[in-house]
């Protein structure tokens, strides 16, 4: 599609309707809406690719402060002014502008916003529910073509799903085929040799949630039973999101799982939950709010929501990736669940699909295993695959190229995708995820066993909080180390048995469980030391 005269297409803004969706009516032109206009960073460092983050021990790294990040990567005042003038010309109000986060929020009637961005909005009905949507690309005046990096909020379809699964016969739950013993998070921390004598004190873990909520009474009951301090959980509302608990079979299961796992393995850390609507706009705004949070300053962010790469616009993929780049510059580790629907990620086309945002080269993608214990040690650990709809995600990105830290890997190509170009491989690490060997949690007054890679992201986030308590500087962007000086040293439990559909486990890295599950104390010891000198 070509843009009208004197206008240009916003790169990566093309949208298609959801499968089997149909437009039932136009959106009323006077319906009030808000959109987030993302702006280009003004003076980004010359190299923001993963290769810019060397295989260095955290102590040798130099991280930016959030103030320095805003100065280097914030939006230019003249760019903010240009978008403000554009808004005024179309009768739109500027609700807020944040140069550090590179956005301007505009509000106005749907008709004016449709005209401003060259689109039509309709109410759609689909098997996934009703949503306000659009198709095709967005456009802006040519003068804004290099300034506007994305426009989010016109389309409010649900963008992500929570990657958790409940064991048992509860409504909507996945029934484990062969249920085994379940674990409390502290029990798993012992099996994974989390470093003793650390509790995450002085660290803040940020949790991104796109629905649901938590009940303080549940936290009190759960942590009292574990004989751990009851965490004081702070909340940050983004785009109207808030702590709104509903039922155990809804998003509350995700929220409580994240809080209880992270706080149980790092009981001294502060937890901040960023609540936002489950839309591209809400999700992206929550991530950037957490990264740039000057008040809470999380050093680890855990994300247990995602969806197949092909359900996102390319502009959204790139904007999230830019936010994760910013996190890396600040020394923040971003842990993302790799998905719970095997190598196909729930897409019914017979092809492999990687889950996003785990497929971002700047994310620590967390895959899943099934674990059994033998006393105080791991008895066995294999790839989590309980059949269709209940298996770890993983695979090869169709959007992000192979990052520098994976250049030496022999990345697999699935049999169904022989023509696919090489891309970023995921996951990077793994942990117990099968509901059959799941996590004992409390949700809305019920004691449940929950699995999914949703549990692995906060498990690793809690472990990184322990690392950060001990290290001179935060662990930060771990991937260059995991694929570099830490690789092949027995610092993770290598998973060599099982498949997630299209990909099979093997010695070393694989597209089911990455490098494997953690040996926490060994990893911390290696991070605290300078990497060995590599041969010339």
N, C-alpha and C positions, 0 to 999 in steps of 0.2 A: 504494500500500500504506500502511495506517495502522500506526503503532507500537502495541505493547501498552500497556495502562494503566501509567502512571507511567514510561514510557520515551518517547524521542524519536528520530527518524531522524537519523543523522549526515549532514549536508547533503553532497550530491554523492557519496555512497558506493555508488549503485546500480551493480551489475555484471550483465552478461549473459555467457552461455557463449560461447566462441570459435565461429566458424562450423563447422558439422558436428561439433561436439564432443558427446560423450555421457558421462554420469556412469556409471562402472563399479562404484564401491563407495564407501561412506562412509569418511572418514579415521578411522583407529583413534583412539578417544577418549584413549588414553594417549600418542599421538605428541607428542613435545616440539616446541614452536614458539616463535618470538619475533615480536613485532609492534612496530611503531613507532607510537605514539599522538602525533599532531601537535596542538599546543595553540595557542590564539589568542595573538597578540602583545599585551602588556599596554598599552603606551602609544604605539601607532604614531603617527607624524606625521599631521597632519590630512589631508594630501593625498598619497597614495602613487600616484596615477595618473601616467602619463607626463608630464602637463602640469606636474607639480611640478618637472621637470628642465628648466630654461630653456635657450633657444638662446643659450648663453654659451660663450665660449672656456674651455677647461679651467682656465686660470689664474684666472678669475673665479669659479669654483665653490668651494663649501665641502663637503668630503666628511667623513663621520664616520669615526672610528676604530672598530675592531672592539669595543673596550670601550664606546664611546659607543653603538654599534648595539645591543649586548646590553642596555644600560640602557634604551634607547628602545623596542626591539622584542622584547625577550626575554619569556619567559613569566613571569607573576606567581607568586611563591612559593606563594600560596594555591591557584593552579590546579594546580601540580605536586603539592601536598599532597592536593588533592581526587582526582586520578587515582591517587595512591599509596594512598589509603584505599579507592578503588574496587577496585584490584588486590588488596589484602589481603582484601576481602570475598569475592572470587571465587577465592581461593587461588592468586593469581598473584604472581610475584616481580618486583620492579623491578630490571632488569639495570643500567640507567644512566638518569640524567636529565640533560638539558642545557638549562637555561633559556635560554641564549643562542640555541640552535638550535630552541627551542620544541618539544622532544619528550621523551617518556618511553618507554623500551623495556621491554616487559613480556614475561615468559617463563612458560610453563606448558604443561600438556597441552592437546591440541587440543579435547577436550571442554569443559574449563573456559573456554577462550578463546571457543569457539562460544557457550556460554551467556552469557558476559560481554557479547558484542557481538551477540547475537540472530541468529545465522546458523547454517547447516549447511555443513560442508565435505565435498567429495567429490573422489575421484580421477577426472579426466577424461581421455579419449582423444580426440585430434583430429588432423587432418592435420598440425598444427604440432608434435605430440608430446604427451606426457603432462604434466599439470600438476595441482597442487592448486588447487581453485577453489571459488567460491561464486556464487550469483546473488541478485539483489535487493539491498535496502539493509542497512546495519548500524544497530543501535540502541544507545543508552546511556541510563542513568537521566536523567530530565529535569533534575536538578541539574547534569549535565555537558553539557547540550545546547549551551550557548554557549561552553563551555570546549574541547571536543574538536572540532578542525577536520578531522581525518581519521584513519583507522586503516589502516595498510598492513603487509602481510606475511601476512595470512590466505590470500590468493590469490597464488600464485607463478608464474603464467603468464609466459612471455617477453614483455616489454613493448615492447622497441625492437629495431630492426635497425640494423646498421652501414651507413652510406651510402657504401660503396666498391665499385668494380668493377674486376676484374683484366682486363687486355688479354691475349688469347692463348688457347690451347686448354687451359689448366689446368682441372682438375676444378672444376665449379661456377662457372667464370668466364664473364663476358660477352665474347663475341668481337666486337671492333669491326668494323663493316662495312667501313670504309675506314680502315686504320691510317695515320697520318701520323707525322711526327717526334715523339718524346717529349722531355721536358725534365727537367733536374735542377731542384730548387727554387731554387738560386742563379741559374740561367739565367732562370727565370720572374721572380725578383725584379728582375733587370736589365730585362727587358721591361716590367715594371710600374713601373719607375722608383722602386724602393724607395730611400729616402734613403741616400746614401753616408756613410761615416765613422761609422756607428752599428752596434752589434751586439747591442743589448738588454741590455747590462751593467747590473746592479742590479735587473733585473726578474725576475719569476717567472711562468711560464706553467703553469697547471693544465690537465691533460688528464683528461677523464672517460672511463673505459673499463669496459665491461660484459662482459668476458670476454677470453680470450687473454692474450698477454704479449709480452715482448721478450727477446732474447738479447744480452747485452753484446758477444759476439764479432761479431755482425752490425753493431752500431753502430760498433765499432772499424774493421771493414773498410769500411763505407760512408763514414764521415767521413774516414778516411785517404785514400780514393780522391778525395774532394772537396777534400782539402787543407784541411780545417777541423778545429778541435779536437773531440775526441770528448766528447760531452756526458755529464756525470754526472747520471743520471736517478734521482731519489728516488721512492719509492713509498709510498703510504698505503693500507692495507687498510681497507675499509668493509664491515661486515656479513659478514665472512668472505672477502671478495674478496682476491685476491693475484695476483702476477705468475706466470701459468701458461701459458707458450707451448705451442702444440700444433702446428698445421700452417699453411702459408702460405695455404691456401684457407679457413682458419677466421678467428676474430677476430684472430689475430696480424697479418693484413694491415692491419686497422684500427689496431691499436696502433702498429705500426712506421711506417705512413704518417703518423700524427699526430706521432710523435716526430721522425721524419726531416725532415718538412717544417718543423715549427716550429723545430727546432734548426738547420736549414741556413740559414734566412733570418734567424734571430736567435741566432747561435752564442754570444753572450755571456750569454744569459738562462739562468736555472735552470729546469729542467723537473721538475714533480712530477706523477706519474700516480696518480690515485685509482681503484683497482680495486674494483668492487662487482659483485654478482650482477645478471643481467639481469632484474630484476623492478621493479615500480613502487617498492617499498620500497627496494631497493638503489640504484636510479637517483636517487631523491630524496634519500636519505641521503648519497650521494656528492656531489651538488651542494651541499647545505648544509654538508657537511664542508669542501669547498673554499672556499666563500664565507666561512666563519667560522674558517678555519685561521689561528690566531695564530702558529704556528711558521713556516710557509712563506710566508704572506701573498701569494698570487698576485694580480697586478694585471690578469691576463687569464685567462679560462677558455675552453677550446675543447671543444665537444661535437659529435661526429660521429655520434651515435646518435639515433634518433627513430622516430616512427610516426604514422599518420593520427590526426587529432584524435578521430575517432569510436571509436578503440580505447582511449581513456583514460576514466577516470571524471572527471566535472566537478570533483570534489574534488581529484584529482591535478593537473589543469590549473591550478587556482587555487593549490595549494600550491607547485608549481614557479614559478609567476608571482611569488608572494610572495618566494621565494628570489632570483629575479632582481631584484626590486625592492630587496631588501637589498643585492645586488651593486652596483646603481646608486648607492645611498646611500654605499657605500664607495669608489666610483670604479673599480669593476671592470668591464671590458668582457667580455660573454659572447657568444662567437661560436658560432652553431649552424648546422649543415648543413641545407639546405632540402629535402633528399630527392632520390632518384635515379629516381623512377618517374613523372615527368611530373606533369601537373596532377591526375591521378587518385590519385596517391600509392599505387598498388598495390591500391586497393580496387576490386573487380570489380562495381561497380553502375552504371557509366557516368556517374557524377557527379564533379565536381571535389572534391578534399579537400586541405586544407592539412596540412603535416607539423608535428608538435609534438616538441620544444620550440621549434623555430624560429618558430612562430606566436605565441609570447609577445611582447607589445608591448615587453618589456624586453630581448629578444634582438636581436643583430645577425644577422639571417638571411642566410645566404650561399648564393646560387644559382650555377648553373654555365654555362660557356660552352665553345665549341670554339675554340681559338686556333691560328693559324699565324703563324710568324715570317718576316720579310723582313730577313735580316741581323740587326742588333742592335735592330730595331724590330718592333712588331706588324704583321704583314701583313694579317690579317683576324681578326675575332672575332665570332662569332654565337652565338645561343642553342644550348646543348647539347641536341640531340635526335637520337639515333641510332635511334629507333624504340621500340616498346613495351618497357617495362622498362628503358630506358636514356636518360633525359632528366631535365633539371633539374626539381625541384619548384618550387612557387610557386602563389600564388593568394590566396584570401580566407578568413580565419578564420571558422568557424561558431560560435565560442565567444567570442572576444574582440572587443569593439566597436572601432570606428575610434578609434585614439588621437589625442590632440590634435595631434601632429606630422603626422598625415596628413589632417587635416580639409580642407585646401585641394586635395587630390588628387582627380582624377576616377577613382575606383576602378572597375575593370571588374567586370562580373558575367558569368560564363560563360553560354553559350547554354543549357547543360543545367541551370542553376540560376537561372532568371529570378526565382523567388520568394524567393531568398535575401536575407537582410538584409545591409546593408553591414557589413563587419568589417575587422579589421586586415589590411592587405595585405602580402604578402611575395613575394620576399625584399627585403632592403634594399640589398645589394651583391652582387657576383658575382666570379668568377674562373675560370680554366681548370679544367674538370672532366671533359671527355669522355675516356674511356679511349683514344680514337684519338689524342689529343694529350696523353697522360697524364704522370704523374710517375714518374721513374726512382727506384726504391727497392729496398731489400734486405730480404727477409723469410725467416727460417728457412733461411739459406744460399742462397737463390735471388735472382737479380736479376730484378725484375719491373717492369712498367709498370702503374700503378694510377691510376684516375680516380675520379670521383664527387664530390659536394659535400662528402664527408668530407675531401677534400684542401683544399677552399677555406676551411673553418673554421680549420684550423691555419695556413694561409697568411696569412689576415687576423689571426689571433692573433699571429703573429710580427711582422707589420707594426705592429700596435698596441704591441707590446713596444718596437719601435724608436721609435715616437712617444713612449712614456712615458719612455724614456731621455733624450730631448731636452727634453721639456716640463717646465715648473715643477711641474705637477700631472698625474696620470694623465688620459688621454683620457676614460676612463670611459664613460658612457652616450652613445653617439655619435648615436643616432637623431634627437634634436631638432635637432642641427646639420646632419645630412645632408639633412633635409627643410626646414631653415630657411635660415640664412645661407650654408651651403655649397652649396646647390642651384643649379644653372644656371650655375656658374662654371668649368666645364670641368675639375673636379678629379678626375673619374672618366671612364673610357672608356665612353661611352654605346653600348649595344648596341641596334641598331635592326632587326636581321634575325633571323627565326626565330620558332618557337612552342614551347611545351611541351605542346601538346595543346589545351586550352581557351583559353589566353591567348597573345597575340602580343606580340612586342617592338614598341616604338615609341620615338619621341624622348622623352627624359626618363625618368621612372620607369615601370616596367612590372612585371607579375606573373611575369616569367620571370627577369630579371636585376637587378631593382631599379634603382638609379641607374647600375649598370655595374661594371666592373672597376677596380682602383685605379691611380691615378697617385700613387704613394707620396710623392714629394718635394713635389709640389704640395699634397697633403692636409696634410702636416706643416706646410708654410709657412702654410696657412690656419688650422690649429688653433693655431699659435703666436701668431697675431695676433687681436686683438679683432674679432668680427664687425662688418661695416659697419653703421652706423646705418640702420635701416629707416625709410622715409618714414612720417609720421604718417597 
